[in-house]
Protein backbone atom coordinates (compact mmCIF):
# COMPACT_ATOMS: atom_id res chain seq x y z
CA UNK A 1 0.00 0.00 0.00
CA UNK A 2 1.32 3.42 -0.95
CA UNK A 3 1.99 5.48 2.13
CA UNK A 4 4.17 8.46 1.25
CA UNK A 5 2.36 11.56 0.11
CA UNK A 6 3.50 15.02 -0.97
CA UNK A 7 0.98 17.82 -0.27
CA UNK A 8 1.12 20.92 -2.50
CA UNK A 9 -1.09 23.93 -1.83
CA UNK A 10 -0.33 27.63 -1.49
CA UNK A 11 -2.64 27.90 1.56
CA UNK A 12 -0.91 26.68 4.72
CA UNK A 13 -4.24 25.84 6.40
CA UNK A 14 -5.20 23.60 3.44
CA UNK A 15 -1.89 21.74 3.68
CA UNK A 16 -2.45 21.34 7.40
CA UNK A 17 -6.02 20.09 6.88
CA UNK A 18 -4.99 17.55 4.22
CA UNK A 19 -1.98 16.44 6.28
CA UNK A 20 -4.25 15.92 9.27
CA UNK A 21 -6.72 13.77 7.26
CA UNK A 22 -3.90 11.67 5.82
CA UNK A 23 -1.84 11.13 8.98
CA UNK A 24 -4.93 10.15 11.00
CA UNK A 25 -5.53 7.43 8.41
CA UNK A 26 -2.07 5.91 8.39
CA UNK A 27 -0.44 7.84 5.57
CA UNK A 28 2.89 9.63 5.83
CA UNK A 29 3.24 13.16 4.51
CA UNK A 30 6.84 13.21 3.25
CA UNK A 31 6.79 16.84 2.20
CA UNK A 32 4.83 20.00 1.59
CA UNK A 33 5.10 22.64 -1.12
CA UNK A 34 3.52 26.09 -1.34
CA UNK A 35 3.92 26.51 -5.10
CA UNK A 36 4.38 24.45 -8.25
CA UNK A 37 8.12 25.03 -8.53
CA UNK A 38 8.64 23.77 -4.97
CA UNK A 39 6.30 20.84 -5.70
CA UNK A 40 8.54 19.65 -8.55
CA UNK A 41 11.65 20.13 -6.39
CA UNK A 42 10.10 18.26 -3.43
CA UNK A 43 8.85 15.48 -5.70
CA UNK A 44 12.38 14.86 -6.96
CA UNK A 45 13.76 14.95 -3.40
CA UNK A 46 11.17 12.75 -1.70
CA UNK A 47 9.88 10.47 -4.52
CA UNK A 48 6.43 10.14 -2.92
CA UNK A 49 3.90 7.45 -3.84
CA UNK A 50 1.21 10.09 -4.38
CA UNK A 51 1.04 13.87 -4.83
CA UNK A 52 -1.99 15.95 -3.81
CA UNK A 53 -1.66 19.13 -5.90
CA UNK A 54 -3.64 22.34 -5.87
CA UNK A 55 -4.16 23.90 -9.31
CA UNK A 56 -4.03 27.60 -8.47
CA UNK A 57 -0.63 28.42 -6.97
CA UNK A 58 1.94 31.18 -7.39
CA UNK A 59 5.20 30.88 -9.35
CA UNK A 60 4.10 27.75 -11.25
CA UNK A 61 0.53 26.47 -11.21
CA UNK A 62 -0.41 22.89 -10.42
CA UNK A 63 -0.97 21.88 -14.03
CA UNK A 64 2.52 23.07 -15.07
CA UNK A 65 3.99 21.29 -12.04
CA UNK A 66 2.03 18.13 -12.91
CA UNK A 67 3.45 18.19 -16.46
CA UNK A 68 7.01 18.70 -15.16
CA UNK A 69 6.66 15.85 -12.66
CA UNK A 70 5.21 13.51 -15.31
CA UNK A 71 8.04 14.48 -17.67
CA UNK A 72 10.62 13.26 -15.16
CA UNK A 73 8.52 10.35 -13.89
CA UNK A 74 5.77 9.15 -16.25
CA UNK A 75 4.49 6.81 -13.53
CA UNK A 76 3.88 9.62 -11.02
CA UNK A 77 0.52 9.42 -9.23
CA UNK A 78 -0.92 12.93 -8.93
CA UNK A 79 -4.34 13.90 -7.58
CA UNK A 80 -5.38 17.46 -8.37
CA UNK A 81 -7.37 19.68 -6.00
CA UNK A 82 -9.18 22.87 -6.88
CA UNK A 83 -12.15 25.09 -6.20
CA UNK A 84 -15.55 24.72 -7.82
CA UNK A 85 -16.18 25.92 -11.37
CA UNK A 86 -12.84 25.13 -12.92
CA UNK A 87 -14.01 22.41 -15.34
CA UNK A 88 -11.59 23.39 -18.10
CA UNK A 89 -8.70 23.00 -15.67
CA UNK A 90 -10.07 19.65 -14.49
CA UNK A 91 -10.05 18.40 -18.09
CA UNK A 92 -6.57 19.78 -18.75
CA UNK A 93 -5.16 18.20 -15.60
CA UNK A 94 -6.66 14.79 -16.43
CA UNK A 95 -5.29 15.05 -19.99
CA UNK A 96 -1.92 15.98 -18.50
CA UNK A 97 -1.85 12.77 -16.48
CA UNK A 98 -3.62 13.46 -13.19
CA UNK A 99 -5.17 10.29 -11.75
CA UNK A 100 -8.10 11.95 -9.98
CA UNK A 101 -9.56 15.29 -9.04
CA UNK A 102 -10.88 16.60 -5.73
CA UNK A 103 -13.08 19.68 -5.58
CA UNK A 104 -12.66 22.13 -2.68
CA UNK A 105 -14.07 22.44 -0.13
CA UNK A 106 -13.64 18.70 0.26
CA UNK A 107 -14.69 16.14 2.82
CA UNK A 108 -12.12 13.89 4.47
CA UNK A 109 -13.88 10.87 2.94
CA UNK A 110 -13.39 12.20 -0.58
CA UNK A 111 -9.65 12.77 -0.02
CA UNK A 112 -9.21 9.23 1.30
CA UNK A 113 -11.37 7.76 -1.46
CA UNK A 114 -9.21 9.45 -4.13
CA UNK A 115 -5.97 8.26 -2.51
CA UNK A 116 -7.27 4.68 -2.20
CA UNK A 117 -8.52 4.71 -5.80
CA UNK A 118 -5.15 5.86 -7.13
CA UNK A 119 -3.14 3.29 -5.19
CA UNK A 120 -5.52 0.54 -6.29
C-alpha positions in Angstrom: 0.0 0.0 0.0 1.3 3.4 -0.9 2.0 5.5 2.1 4.2 8.5 1.3 2.4 11.6 0.1 3.5 15.0 -1.0 1.0 17.8 -0.3 1.1 20.9 -2.5 -1.1 23.9 -1.8 -0.3 27.6 -1.5 -2.6 27.9 1.6 -0.9 26.7 4.7 -4.2 25.8 6.4 -5.2 23.6 3.4 -1.9 21.7 3.7 -2.5 21.3 7.4 -6.0 20.1 6.9 -5.0 17.5 4.2 -2.0 16.4 6.3 -4.3 15.9 9.3 -6.7 13.8 7.3 -3.9 11.7 5.8 -1.8 11.1 9.0 -4.9 10.1 11.0 -5.5 7.4 8.4 -2.1 5.9 8.4 -0.4 7.8 5.6 2.9 9.6 5.8 3.2 13.2 4.5 6.8 13.2 3.3 6.8 16.8 2.2 4.8 20.0 1.6 5.1 22.6 -1.1 3.5 26.1 -1.3 3.9 26.5 -5.1 4.4 24.5 -8.2 8.1 25.0 -8.5 8.6 23.8 -5.0 6.3 20.8 -5.7 8.5 19.7 -8.5 11.6 20.1 -6.4 10.1 18.3 -3.4 8.9 15.5 -5.7 12.4 14.9 -7.0 13.8 15.0 -3.4 11.2 12.7 -1.7 9.9 10.5 -4.5 6.4 10.1 -2.9 3.9 7.4 -3.8 1.2 10.1 -4.4 1.0 13.9 -4.8 -2.0 16.0 -3.8 -1.7 19.1 -5.9 -3.6 22.3 -5.9 -4.2 23.9 -9.3 -4.0 27.6 -8.5 -0.6 28.4 -7.0 1.9 31.2 -7.4 5.2 30.9 -9.3 4.1 27.7 -11.3 0.5 26.5 -11.2 -0.4 22.9 -10.4 -1.0 21.9 -14.0 2.5 23.1 -15.1 4.0 21.3 -12.0 2.0 18.1 -12.9 3.4 18.2 -16.5 7.0 18.7 -15.2 6.7 15.9 -12.7 5.2 13.5 -15.3 8.0 14.5 -17.7 10.6 13.3 -15.2 8.5 10.3 -13.9 5.8 9.2 -16.3 4.5 6.8 -13.5 3.9 9.6 -11.0 0.5 9.4 -9.2 -0.9 12.9 -8.9 -4.3 13.9 -7.6 -5.4 17.5 -8.4 -7.4 19.7 -6.0 -9.2 22.9 -6.9 -12.1 25.1 -6.2 -15.5 24.7 -7.8 -16.2 25.9 -11.4 -12.8 25.1 -12.9 -14.0 22.4 -15.3 -11.6 23.4 -18.1 -8.7 23.0 -15.7 -10.1 19.6 -14.5 -10.1 18.4 -18.1 -6.6 19.8 -18.8 -5.2 18.2 -15.6 -6.7 14.8 -16.4 -5.3 15.1 -20.0 -1.9 16.0 -18.5 -1.8 12.8 -16.5 -3.6 13.5 -13.2 -5.2 10.3 -11.7 -8.1 12.0 -10.0 -9.6 15.3 -9.0 -10.9 16.6 -5.7 -13.1 19.7 -5.6 -12.7 22.1 -2.7 -14.1 22.4 -0.1 -13.6 18.7 0.3 -14.7 16.1 2.8 -12.1 13.9 4.5 -13.9 10.9 2.9 -13.4 12.2 -0.6 -9.7 12.8 0.0 -9.2 9.2 1.3 -11.4 7.8 -1.5 -9.2 9.4 -4.1 -6.0 8.3 -2.5 -7.3 4.7 -2.2 -8.5 4.7 -5.8 -5.2 5.9 -7.1 -3.1 3.3 -5.2 -5.5 0.5 -6.3 
